Amino acid sequence: MNLFFVTDIHGSDVCFRKFLNAAKFYGADVLVLGGDITGKLLVPIVKQDDGSYSSEFHGTQVRISSETERSEFEKKVKFSGYYPVLMEKAEYERALTDGSYRESVFEETMLDSIKGWLKLADERLKGTKVKLYITAGNDDLLSMDEILRNHNSENVEYAEGEIASFDGFEMLSMGDVNPTPWHTPREYPEEELERRLEALASKLTDPSKSIFNVHVPPIGVGLDVCPELDANLTPVTRGGEIVMKAAGSVAVKRAIEKFEPLLGLHGHIHESPGIARIGRTVCINPGSEYGQGVLRGALVSFDKGKLKHYSLTRG
């Protein structure tokens, strides 16, 4: 059995399409889309009185003269993991001043994007035996869960907070993380995170043949290194160099040490791709370059209930 894992694609349409294509490219039987699948930013495309459109992208004002140009611009925005949204002038002005309205537009646009991805996945995987498991991350809004759980599909399953079984293995999936500087929707103190993780792991039939698909990596094993931030969310520097720190979870490391799963699949820290061991457990963070349209992943092969091969991919 071959498993292909990616994480932290943050709304990048091109990365999601590459991910679906990877099933055939790598001969994967199981696809796992780890947490932080949704984007972070709206890009308003404002309709003007003369029929043209205006927008701002990466700090540059953009004028769009035709529907063809608008379509191409929207593809460019989606490539970066952002959400293009068409607005009238009045809607745009309201979004600038009304935070609740702006958040509702973002949420609606994000959910529509998820629905579109699910439809695409069903179309691409139909007639195959490939199974796609989707899980959440700390940046993903809780309202996403209902859309994914209610999606009826032969090939796609929402695995967040569940134990999935395939080919004699069990996969535990959890998108909750320890506290971050950004106060995202799925953060918990280490003590609560440990309780939630242990409660889920206790449902495993045989932890020695399990996969821990947990968004935040274990602390201090090289998969969680990122810049230290000050109170203004600015990287701390000393001697002209950015200070790096371990931002993974104590609770996740303890759970791996206790339950000794076969494999740990992690993400969350984009700039820290790598493979590490905690005892018998192989832990992997493929990293993320979604903003450049680059898909980082991990290809894992199993044979007779054991890990046969594992490697990081980039394409």
NORMOMO-V57681 format. One record per residue. N is the residue number from 1. PSI is psi in whole degrees, -180 to 180 (* if undefined). OMEGA is omega in whole degrees, 0 to 359 (999 if undefined). Layout:
N_PSI_OMEGA ; N_PSI_OMEGA
This chain:
1_136_176 ; 2_132_179 ; 3_133_177 ; 4_126_187 ; 5_132_170 ; 6_162_181 ; 7_164_174 ; 8_51_176 ; 9_-10_168 ; 10_52_172 ; 11_0_182 ; 12_113_182 ; 13_-40_182 ; 14_-37_178 ; 15_-39_179 ; 16_-41_179 ; 17_-40_176 ; 18_-39_180 ; 19_-46_179 ; 20_-40_179 ; 21_-23_183 ; 22_-24_180 ; 23_-47_179 ; 24_-41_185 ; 25_-44_183 ; 26_-3_183 ; 27_38_183 ; 28_135_174 ; 29_-29_182 ; 30_130_173 ; 31_135_177 ; 32_118_177 ; 33_104_183 ; 34_-177_190 ; 35_174_184 ; 36_60_181 ; 37_-18_184 ; 38_161_181 ; 39_174_186 ; 40_-10_192 ; 41_139_170 ; 42_143_172 ; 43_97_180 ; 44_137_172 ; 45_107_192 ; 46_124_180 ; 47_131_181 ; 48_166_183 ; 49_-30_182 ; 50_7_178 ; 51_-8_176 ; 52_-177_180 ; 53_153_174 ; 54_151_179 ; 55_173_174 ; 56_128_184 ; 57_122_183 ; 58_40_176 ; 59_5_181 ; 60_133_176 ; 61_135_183 ; 62_130_174 ; 63_131_185 ; 64_122_190 ; 65_-17_185 ; 66_167_178 ; 67_-33_177 ; 68_-44_178 ; 69_-38_179 ; 70_-42_179 ; 71_-43_179 ; 72_-39_179 ; 73_-41_178 ; 74_-39_177 ; 75_-40_180 ; 76_-42_179 ; 77_-46_180 ; 78_-33_177 ; 79_-37_182 ; 80_-4_180 ; 81_12_179 ; 82_168_183 ; 83_110_174 ; 84_138_179 ; 85_126_181 ; 86_130_183 ; 87_146_166 ; 88_164_181 ; 89_-42_182 ; 90_-39_178 ; 91_-41_180 ; 92_-45_179 ; 93_-39_178 ; 94_-41_180 ; 95_-30_180 ; 96_-32_188 ; 97_-19_185 ; 98_100_183 ; 99_-39_181 ; 100_-42_178 ; 101_-43_180 ; 102_-43_180 ; 103_-36_180 ; 104_-38_177 ; 105_-43_178 ; 106_-47_183 ; 107_-44_180 ; 108_-43_180 ; 109_-42_179 ; 110_-45_181 ; 111_-38_176 ; 112_-38_178 ; 113_-43_178 ; 114_-44_179 ; 115_-40_178 ; 116_-40_178 ; 117_-41_179 ; 118_-41_178 ; 119_-43_179 ; 120_-43_179 ; 121_-43_178 ; 122_-42_181 ; 123_-44_184 ; 124_-33_185 ; 125_-7_181 ; 126_134_178 ; 127_-2_176 ; 128_171_175 ; 129_9_181 ; 130_134_177 ; 131_129_178 ; 132_122_176 ; 133_128_180 ; 134_137_177 ; 135_170_185 ; 136_171_173 ; 137_176_186 ; 138_-28_180 ; 139_-13_184 ; 140_127_180 ; 141_147_182 ; 142_-26_180 ; 143_-18_177 ; 144_-31_187 ; 145_-42_183 ; 146_-42_179 ; 147_-47_184 ; 148_-40_181 ; 149_-31_182 ; 150_-1_180 ; 151_121_182 ; 152_111_186 ; 153_146_176 ; 154_-28_188 ; 155_-19_187 ; 156_132_181 ; 157_137_174 ; 158_116_189 ; 159_0_185 ; 160_127_179 ; 161_18_184 ; 162_170_171 ; 163_113_178 ; 164_146_181 ; 165_135_176 ; 166_136_174 ; 167_36_178 ; 168_2_179 ; 169_157_173 ; 170_137_180 ; 171_119_176 ; 172_132_182 ; 173_129_179 ; 174_126_180 ; 175_-3_180 ; 176_148_181 ; 177_167_172 ; 178_165_186 ; 179_141_176 ; 180_168_178 ; 181_-11_187 ; 182_-3_176 ; 183_59_183 ; 184_170_191 ; 185_-23_188 ; 186_49_180 ; 187_143_178 ; 188_152_172 ; 189_154_183 ; 190_-40_182 ; 191_-43_179 ; 192_-38_178 ; 193_-41_179 ; 194_-40_179 ; 195_-45_181 ; 196_-40_181 ; 197_-42_179 ; 198_-38_179 ; 199_-40_179 ; 200_-42_181 ; 201_-27_180 ; 202_-14_179 ; 203_-8_180 ; 204_139_177 ; 205_-44_181 ; 206_93_182 ; 207_-28_183 ; 208_-18_177 ; 209_26_183 ; 210_163_175 ; 211_125_176 ; 212_99_176 ; 213_84_187 ; 214_123_190 ; 215_-48_181 ; 216_133_179 ; 217_162_174 ; 218_147_183 ; 219_142_166 ; 220_20_178 ; 221_12_176 ; 222_0_181 ; 223_7_189 ; 224_26_184 ; 225_124_182 ; 226_167_180 ; 227_140_172 ; 228_138_182 ; 229_149_175 ; 230_-171_184 ; 231_-21_179 ; 232_12_180 ; 233_30_177 ; 234_136_179 ; 235_135_178 ; 236_136_178 ; 237_148_173 ; 238_126_181 ; 239_30_180 ; 240_1_180 ; 241_142_176 ; 242_131_179 ; 243_127_180 ; 244_153_181 ; 245_163_174 ; 246_121_185 ; 247_14_179 ; 248_-170_187 ; 249_132_172 ; 250_-41_182 ; 251_-41_180 ; 252_-42_179 ; 253_-43_180 ; 254_-41_181 ; 255_-40_178 ; 256_-42_178 ; 257_-36_183 ; 258_-47_187 ; 259_-17_177 ; 260_58_177 ; 261_164_179 ; 262_-38_188 ; 263_142_172 ; 264_125_178 ; 265_122_188 ; 266_171_177 ; 267_-125_171 ; 268_-50_180 ; 269_98_189 ; 270_-37_190 ; 271_15_185 ; 272_55_177 ; 273_148_177 ; 274_177_178 ; 275_132_182 ; 276_165_178 ; 277_140_167 ; 278_100_186 ; 279_-125_180 ; 280_-10_187 ; 281_126_173 ; 282_121_180 ; 283_135_185 ; 284_134_168 ; 285_110_182 ; 286_-14_184 ; 287_-177_182 ; 288_136_172 ; 289_41_187 ; 290_-33_182 ; 291_-23_178 ; 292_5_181 ; 293_16_180 ; 294_130_179 ; 295_112_172 ; 296_140_182 ; 297_-179_176 ; 298_128_177 ; 299_122_184 ; 300_129_179 ; 301_140_179 ; 302_149_177 ; 303_123_178 ; 304_45_175 ; 305_9_182 ; 306_159_173 ; 307_128_180 ; 308_-43_183 ; 309_148_174 ; 310_141_182 ; 311_156_175 ; 312_147_180 ; 313_160_179 ; 314_126_180 ; 315_*_999
